[in-house]
Amino acid sequence: VQLQASGGGLVQAGGSLRLSCATSREIVSIYTMGWFRQVPGKEREFVAAINWNSRRTDYADSVQGRFTISKNNARGTVYLQMNNLKPEDTAVYYCAATSGIVYWGQGTLVTVSS
């Protein structure tokens, strides 16, 4: 399972970014897809997830109402729309896919300046 995350960058507080995770149409259509983030020296933490048929999404309390996870099965891509970004959202963001076993992509760095 290959996952390619992109879209990170530097943004001011209050701004927006959209992360993308490219994989195959089959993976996106069958697996639960998610986003996690990690700050150096801390454990990786859950951010958001979407199930295989897009009928269920879950969010960490810290991003609820600001972040939206979605996917395009035909493009084999999962998105994380991040609005009203805060400095504490600064982290390396990782895409993941799971059907029991968790597969990780490489991270993309998001830096939010105050």
Accessible surface in RSA format (square Angstrom, percent):
REM  Atomic radii and reference values for relative SASA: ProtOr
REM  Chains: A
REM  Algorithm: Lee & Richards
REM  Probe-radius: 1.40
REM  Slices: 20
REM RES _ NUM      All-atoms   Total-Side   Main-Chain    Non-polar    All polar
REM                ABS   REL    ABS   REL    ABS   REL    ABS   REL    ABS   REL
RES VAL A   1    74.39  49.0  11.52  10.4  62.87 151.5  19.30  16.8  55.09 149.4
RES GLN A   2   159.52  89.2 149.24 109.1  10.28  24.5  55.24 117.6 104.28  79.1
RES LEU A   3    12.00   6.7   0.00   0.0  12.00  30.2   0.51   0.4  11.49  30.9
RES GLN A   4   108.84  60.9 107.40  78.5   1.43   3.4  40.66  86.5  68.18  51.7
RES ALA A   5     4.00   3.7   0.00   0.0   4.00   9.1   0.00   0.0   4.00  10.6
RES SER A   6    57.56  48.6  54.03  72.1   3.52   8.1  37.44  79.7  20.12  28.2
RES GLY A   7    36.56  45.1   0.00   N/A  36.56  45.1  23.74  65.1  12.83  28.7
RES GLY A   8    29.38  36.2   0.00   N/A  29.38  36.2   2.30   6.3  27.08  60.7
RES GLY A   9    29.86  36.8   0.00   N/A  29.86  36.8  29.72  81.6   0.14   0.3
RES LEU A  10   132.48  73.8  99.77  71.4  32.72  82.2  99.77  70.1  32.72  88.0
RES VAL A  11    23.16  15.2  17.65  16.0   5.51  13.3  23.16  20.1   0.00   0.0
RES GLN A  12   135.69  75.9 132.62  96.9   3.07   7.3  35.34  75.2 100.34  76.1
RES ALA A  13    50.37  46.3  26.72  41.2  23.66  53.8  27.08  38.1  23.30  61.7
RES GLY A  14    48.54  59.9   0.00   N/A  48.54  59.9  22.19  60.9  26.35  59.0
RES GLY A  15    22.43  27.7   0.00   N/A  22.43  27.7  21.65  59.4   0.79   1.8
RES SER A  16    57.92  48.9  38.30  51.1  19.62  45.2  22.39  47.7  35.53  49.8
RES LEU A  17    35.85  20.0  30.56  21.9   5.29  13.3  35.85  25.2   0.00   0.0
RES ARG A  18   131.76  55.3 115.98  59.1  15.78  37.6  25.83  35.3 105.93  64.2
RES LEU A  19     0.00   0.0   0.00   0.0   0.00   0.0   0.00   0.0   0.00   0.0
RES SER A  20    25.12  21.2  25.12  33.5   0.00   0.0  12.79  27.2  12.33  17.3
RES CYS A  21     0.00   0.0   0.00   0.0   0.00   0.0   0.00   0.0   0.00   0.0
RES ALA A  22    48.17  44.3  44.81  69.1   3.36   7.6  44.93  63.3   3.24   8.6
RES THR A  23    26.51  18.9   1.38   1.4  25.13  59.9   9.43  12.7  17.08  25.8
RES SER A  24    46.38  39.2  37.07  49.5   9.31  21.5  41.53  88.4   4.85   6.8
RES ARG A  25   142.66  59.9 140.26  71.5   2.40   5.7  29.83  40.8 112.83  68.4
RES GLU A  26   106.47  61.1 102.37  77.4   4.10   9.8  59.77 115.6  46.70  38.1
RES ILE A  27    24.24  13.8  24.20  18.0   0.04   0.1  24.24  17.5   0.00   0.0
RES VAL A  28     0.00   0.0   0.00   0.0   0.00   0.0   0.00   0.0   0.00   0.0
RES SER A  29    37.86  32.0  33.15  44.2   4.70  10.8  23.18  49.4  14.68  20.6
RES ILE A  30   114.46  65.1 100.41  74.8  14.05  33.9 102.50  73.8  11.95  32.4
RES TYR A  31    34.46  16.1  34.03  19.4   0.43   1.1   9.89   7.4  24.58  30.3
RES THR A  32    48.94  34.8  46.66  47.3   2.28   5.4  23.32  31.3  25.62  38.7
RES MET A  33     0.08   0.0   0.00   0.0   0.08   0.2   0.08   0.1   0.00   0.0
RES GLY A  34     5.05   6.2   0.00   N/A   5.05   6.2   3.42   9.4   1.63   3.6
RES TRP A  35     0.00   0.0   0.00   0.0   0.00   0.0   0.00   0.0   0.00   0.0
RES PHE A  36    48.02  24.0  48.02  29.7   0.00   0.0  48.02  29.1   0.00   0.0
RES ARG A  37    13.68   5.7  13.68   7.0   0.00   0.0   1.52   2.1  12.16   7.4
RES GLN A  38    53.07  29.7  50.57  37.0   2.49   5.9   9.63  20.5  43.43  32.9
RES VAL A  39    57.13  37.6  55.91  50.6   1.22   2.9  55.91  48.6   1.22   3.3
RES PRO A  40   121.10  88.3  94.42  86.1  26.68  97.0 105.42  87.0  15.68  97.5
RES GLY A  41    90.71 111.9   0.00   N/A  90.71 111.9  44.40 121.8  46.31 103.7
RES LYS A  42   144.36  70.4 132.14  81.1  12.22  29.1  83.61  75.3  60.76  64.7
RES GLU A  43   157.21  90.3 142.17 107.6  15.04  35.8  60.42 116.9  96.78  79.0
RES ARG A  44    84.61  35.5  59.52  30.3  25.10  59.8  19.83  27.1  64.78  39.3
RES GLU A  45    80.50  46.2  76.21  57.7   4.29  10.2  30.59  59.2  49.90  40.7
RES PHE A  46    71.66  35.9  62.68  38.8   8.98  23.4  62.68  38.0   8.98  25.7
RES VAL A  47     0.37   0.2   0.32   0.3   0.04   0.1   0.37   0.3   0.00   0.0
RES ALA A  48     0.00   0.0   0.00   0.0   0.00   0.0   0.00   0.0   0.00   0.0
RES ALA A  49    15.83  14.6  15.52  23.9   0.31   0.7  15.63  22.0   0.20   0.5
RES ILE A  50     6.53   3.7   5.83   4.3   0.71   1.7   6.53   4.7   0.00   0.0
RES ASN A  51    34.08  23.5  33.20  32.1   0.87   2.1  14.73  35.4  19.35  18.7
RES TRP A  52   139.31  55.9 138.33  67.0   0.98   2.3 116.73  62.2  22.58  36.6
RES ASN A  53    47.77  32.9  26.03  25.2  21.73  52.3  18.42  44.3  29.35  28.4
RES SER A  54    57.08  48.2  36.92  49.3  20.17  46.5  27.63  58.8  29.45  41.3
RES ARG A  55   209.57  88.0 170.00  86.7  39.57  94.2  57.81  79.0 151.76  92.0
RES ARG A  56   151.92  63.8 147.63  75.3   4.29  10.2  50.32  68.8 101.60  61.6
RES THR A  57    57.62  41.0  36.38  36.9  21.24  50.6  13.79  18.5  43.83  66.3
RES ASP A  58    52.49  36.8  49.14  48.9   3.36   7.9  17.38  40.9  35.11  35.0
RES TYR A  59    43.48  20.3  22.60  12.9  20.88  54.3  16.73  12.6  26.75  33.0
RES ALA A  60    21.79  20.0  15.26  23.6   6.53  14.8  21.79  30.7   0.00   0.0
RES ASP A  61   141.05  98.8 117.83 117.3  23.22  54.9  38.75  91.2 102.30 102.0
RES SER A  62    64.19  54.2  42.34  56.5  21.85  50.3  49.56 105.5  14.64  20.5
RES VAL A  63     0.27   0.2   0.27   0.2   0.00   0.0   0.27   0.2   0.00   0.0
RES GLN A  64   113.19  63.3  95.31  69.7  17.88  42.6  39.00  83.0  74.19  56.3
RES GLY A  65    76.13  93.9   0.00   N/A  76.13  93.9  40.15 110.2  35.98  80.6
RES ARG A  66    26.74  11.2  22.12  11.3   4.62  11.0  21.21  29.0   5.54   3.4
RES PHE A  67     5.56   2.8   0.00   0.0   5.56  14.5   0.00   0.0   5.56  15.9
RES THR A  68    71.95  51.2  71.41  72.4   0.54   1.3  44.00  59.1  27.96  42.3
RES ILE A  69     5.11   2.9   0.00   0.0   5.11  12.3   0.00   0.0   5.11  13.9
RES SER A  70    48.51  41.0  47.74  63.7   0.77   1.8  31.93  68.0  16.57  23.2
RES LYS A  71    29.57  14.4   1.59   1.0  27.98  66.6   2.06   1.9  27.51  29.3
RES ASN A  72    52.58  36.3  47.66  46.1   4.92  11.8  10.39  25.0  42.19  40.8
RES ASN A  73    61.41  42.3  55.19  53.3   6.22  15.0  20.79  50.0  40.62  39.3
RES ALA A  74    76.29  70.1  58.46  90.2  17.83  40.6  63.91  90.0  12.38  32.8
RES ARG A  75   174.34  73.2 149.28  76.1  25.06  59.7  39.90  54.5 134.44  81.5
RES GLY A  76     0.50   0.6   0.00   N/A   0.50   0.6   0.49   1.3   0.01   0.0
RES THR A  77    15.55  11.1  15.55  15.8   0.00   0.0   5.66   7.6   9.89  15.0
RES VAL A  78     0.08   0.1   0.08   0.1   0.00   0.0   0.08   0.1   0.00   0.0
RES TYR A  79    25.96  12.1  25.96  14.8   0.00   0.0  17.36  13.0   8.59  10.6
RES LEU A  80     0.00   0.0   0.00   0.0   0.00   0.0   0.00   0.0   0.00   0.0
RES GLN A  81    58.20  32.5  58.05  42.4   0.15   0.3  28.12  59.9  30.08  22.8
RES MET A  82     0.00   0.0   0.00   0.0   0.00   0.0   0.00   0.0   0.00   0.0
RES ASN A  83    61.29  42.3  61.29  59.2   0.00   0.0  18.23  43.9  43.06  41.6
RES ASN A  84    80.13  55.3  76.37  73.8   3.76   9.1  20.30  48.8  59.84  57.8
RES LEU A  85     1.21   0.7   0.00   0.0   1.21   3.0   0.00   0.0   1.21   3.2
RES LYS A  86    79.04  38.6  78.75  48.3   0.30   0.7  31.41  28.3  47.63  50.7
RES PRO A  87    54.72  39.9  47.50  43.3   7.22  26.2  47.88  39.5   6.83  42.5
RES GLU A  88   121.92  70.0  97.79  74.0  24.13  57.5  63.67 123.1  58.25  47.6
RES ASP A  89     0.51   0.4   0.51   0.5   0.00   0.0   0.00   0.0   0.51   0.5
RES THR A  90    46.00  32.7  42.17  42.8   3.83   9.1  40.37  54.2   5.63   8.5
RES ALA A  91     3.19   2.9   0.31   0.5   2.88   6.6   3.19   4.5   0.00   0.0
RES VAL A  92    39.55  26.0  39.52  35.8   0.03   0.1  39.52  34.3   0.03   0.1
RES TYR A  93     0.00   0.0   0.00   0.0   0.00   0.0   0.00   0.0   0.00   0.0
RES TYR A  94    39.20  18.3  39.20  22.3   0.00   0.0  11.74   8.8  27.46  33.9
RES CYS A  95     0.05   0.0   0.05   0.1   0.00   0.0   0.00   0.0   0.05   0.1
RES ALA A  96     4.09   3.8   3.85   5.9   0.24   0.5   3.85   5.4   0.23   0.6
RES ALA A  97     0.24   0.2   0.00   0.0   0.24   0.5   0.24   0.3   0.00   0.0
RES THR A  98    39.97  28.4  38.25  38.8   1.72   4.1  34.03  45.7   5.95   9.0
RES SER A  99    79.26  67.0  36.95  49.3  42.31  97.5  33.03  70.3  46.23  64.8
RES GLY A 100    69.52  85.7   0.00   N/A  69.52  85.7  39.91 109.5  29.61  66.3
RES ILE A 101   120.00  68.3 114.41  85.2   5.59  13.5 119.00  85.7   1.00   2.7
RES VAL A 102    70.65  46.5  51.08  46.2  19.56  47.1  51.08  44.4  19.56  53.1
RES TYR A 103    69.47  32.4  66.46  37.8   3.01   7.8  41.25  31.0  28.23  34.8
RES TRP A 104   107.83  43.3  79.11  38.3  28.72  67.4  60.44  32.2  47.40  76.9
RES GLY A 105     9.55  11.8   0.00   N/A   9.55  11.8   4.28  11.7   5.27  11.8
RES GLN A 106    80.90  45.2  68.15  49.8  12.75  30.4  66.25 141.0  14.65  11.1
RES GLY A 107    23.91  29.5   0.00   N/A  23.91  29.5   1.66   4.6  22.25  49.8
RES THR A 108    17.35  12.3  12.30  12.5   5.05  12.0   7.30   9.8  10.05  15.2
RES LEU A 109   102.55  57.1  92.94  66.5   9.62  24.2  92.94  65.3   9.62  25.9
RES VAL A 110     0.00   0.0   0.00   0.0   0.00   0.0   0.00   0.0   0.00   0.0
RES THR A 111    45.85  32.6  45.85  46.5   0.00   0.0  36.61  49.2   9.24  14.0
RES VAL A 112     7.57   5.0   0.00   0.0   7.57  18.2   0.00   0.0   7.57  20.5
RES SER A 113    42.05  35.5  35.55  47.4   6.50  15.0  35.52  75.6   6.53   9.1
RES SER A 114   128.24 108.4  68.09  90.9  60.15 138.6  54.94 117.0  73.30 102.7
END  Absolute sums over single chains surface
CHAIN  1 A     6163.6       4811.1       1352.6       3219.2       2944.4
END  Absolute sums over all chains
TOTAL          6163.6       4811.1       1352.6       3219.2       2944.4
